[in-house]
């Protein structure tokens, strides 16, 4: 079993969304952007997904070597994780099994925990 955890400040993501328009497209898939932008407080949801991607990357042992959009987080209340590209190839190479992800947020912080089972 592999575990990854991440915590991020929501204002930091809000600042990135405001200051760098390409941040959305670089880090989030079209489906993720549609979901986050449909919510009352988009930065909160972007931050949770950002933390989720980091937690998945850490659990897989690929750290920040993954491409952001290769980890897609969709669904609620239980988020599902879909891997693509080099990140999926890496997960297959290391024998990663089922990926479980839990995300939550407060007004200021978003956190995610990822558990990857054996194949």
C-alpha positions in Angstrom: 0.0 0.0 0.0 1.2 3.5 -0.9 0.1 6.7 0.8 0.3 10.4 -0.3 -1.0 13.5 1.5 -1.1 17.1 0.5 -2.3 20.4 2.1 -2.5 23.7 0.3 -3.7 27.2 1.1 -6.8 28.1 -0.9 -5.8 31.8 -1.2 -2.6 30.7 -2.9 -4.6 28.8 -5.6 -7.0 31.8 -5.9 -4.0 34.1 -6.5 -2.6 31.7 -9.2 -6.0 31.5 -10.9 -6.3 35.3 -10.9 -2.7 36.2 -11.9 -1.9 33.4 -14.3 -4.8 32.7 -16.8 -2.9 29.7 -18.2 -2.8 28.0 -14.8 -6.3 26.5 -15.3 -5.5 24.9 -18.6 -2.0 23.8 -17.6 -3.1 22.0 -14.4 -6.7 20.9 -14.9 -8.6 18.9 -17.5 -11.6 20.3 -19.3 -13.9 18.3 -17.0 -12.2 19.5 -13.9 -12.4 23.1 -15.0 -16.1 22.8 -15.9 -16.8 21.3 -12.4 -14.8 23.8 -10.4 -16.1 26.8 -12.4 -19.7 25.7 -11.8 -19.3 25.9 -8.0 -20.0 28.9 -5.8 -16.4 29.2 -4.7 -14.2 27.9 -7.6 -10.8 28.5 -5.9 -11.8 26.2 -3.1 -12.6 23.3 -5.5 -9.5 24.0 -7.6 -7.4 23.9 -4.5 -8.9 20.5 -3.4 -8.2 19.0 -6.8 -4.7 20.5 -6.8 -4.0 18.9 -3.4 -5.5 15.6 -4.8 -3.2 15.6 -7.7 -0.2 16.2 -5.5 -1.4 13.4 -3.1 -1.7 11.0 -6.0 1.7 11.9 -7.3 3.3 11.4 -3.9 1.5 8.0 -3.4 2.7 6.8 -6.8 6.2 8.0 -5.9 6.4 10.1 -9.0 6.3 13.4 -7.0 6.1 16.4 -9.3 7.4 14.4 -12.4 3.8 13.9 -13.6 2.0 16.1 -16.0 -0.9 17.8 -14.1 -3.6 16.9 -16.6 -2.5 13.2 -16.5 -4.2 12.9 -13.1 -7.9 13.7 -13.5 -10.1 13.9 -10.4 -13.8 13.7 -11.1 -17.0 13.0 -9.3 -18.5 13.7 -5.9 -19.0 13.2 -3.1 -16.5 10.3 -3.7 -13.8 11.5 -6.1 -12.5 9.1 -8.7 -9.0 9.3 -10.2 -8.2 8.6 -13.8 -4.6 8.4 -15.0 -3.3 8.9 -18.5 0.0 9.3 -20.4 3.3 8.8 -18.6 1.6 8.9 -15.2 -0.5 5.8 -16.1 2.5 4.1 -17.6 4.4 4.7 -14.4 1.6 3.4 -12.3 1.4 0.2 -14.4 5.2 -0.2 -14.1 5.2 0.0 -10.3 2.2 -2.3 -10.1 -0.2 0.2 -8.6 -3.7 -1.0 -8.0 -6.8 0.8 -7.0 -6.5 4.5 -6.2 -8.6 5.8 -3.4 -8.7 9.6 -2.8 -10.3 11.7 -0.1 -10.4 15.5 -0.3 -11.7 18.2 2.1 -11.4 21.9 2.6 -12.1 24.7 5.1 -12.2 28.4 4.3 -8.4 28.6 4.1 -7.0 25.1 3.5 -7.6 22.2 1.2 -6.2 18.7 1.8 -6.2 15.4 0.2 -5.2 11.8 1.2 -4.5 9.2 -1.4 -4.1 5.4 -0.9 -2.9 3.2 -3.7 -3.4 -0.5 -3.3 -1.3 -3.3 -4.8 -2.3 -4.5 -8.2 
